[in-house]
């Protein structure tokens, strides 16, 4: 989240100075920083999921039981979203800096409602395995980064003028 705010700030400064190339370079640099952090977190989640769960499982009735095993497995599945989440936050920050907020909000609202309804239906109507519902949520979240990437690559944000 911090890198997303950094992207908003730095890209906004470049755009305010009418330095589009600088804004694009900053976005690329911050994306690389976010990806490095995401890769480190993915390694931690994959290698240390059991340890991380044990740290927080002391309040469980059975800290070494089925719930802890499920939590560790879901944390490992979360690695499928970590890189996309970093990208989404940073690209979103760059787009917000350019003033492309209405589009971002529309996509976010639509996807979050779709996720909420989809996972509710999967869990309570279809009664799928919790791992399937969790995986579906991860895939739908990854869809949001594809939308942000598409919008960024489209260049529409470059034509927005916040200051005359």
KAKA-V799447 format. One line per field, one symbol per residue. phi: phi as a letter, one per 40 degrees, with the letter a starting at -180 (. if undefined). psi: psi as a letter, one per 30 degrees, with the letter a starting at -180 (. if undefined). burial: # if it has 16 or more other ideal C-beta (glycine too) atoms within 10 Angstrom, else .. A space follows every 10 residues. Layout:
phi=???
psi=???
burial=???
//
This chain:
phi=.ccccccdcc cccccccfbc cccccccccc dccccccccc cccccccbdc ccccdccccc cbcbcccccc cccccccccc bccccdcccc ccccccdcgc cccdcdcccc cccccccccc cccbbcfcdd cccccccccc cccccccccd ccccgdcccc bcbc
psi=eefeeeeeee eeeeeeghie eeeeeeeeee eeeeeeeeee eeeeeeegee eeeeefgffk eifgaeeeee eeeeeeefff feeeeeeeee eeeeeeefgh eeeeeeeeee eeeeeeeeee eeefefhlke eeeeeeeeee efeeeeeeee eeffgefffk jfk.
burial=..##.###.# ##.##..... ..##.##..# #..##..#.. ##..#...## ..##..#... .......#.. #####.#### ########## ########.# ..##..#... #...#..##. .##....#.. ..######.# ##.##.##.. ##....#... ....
//
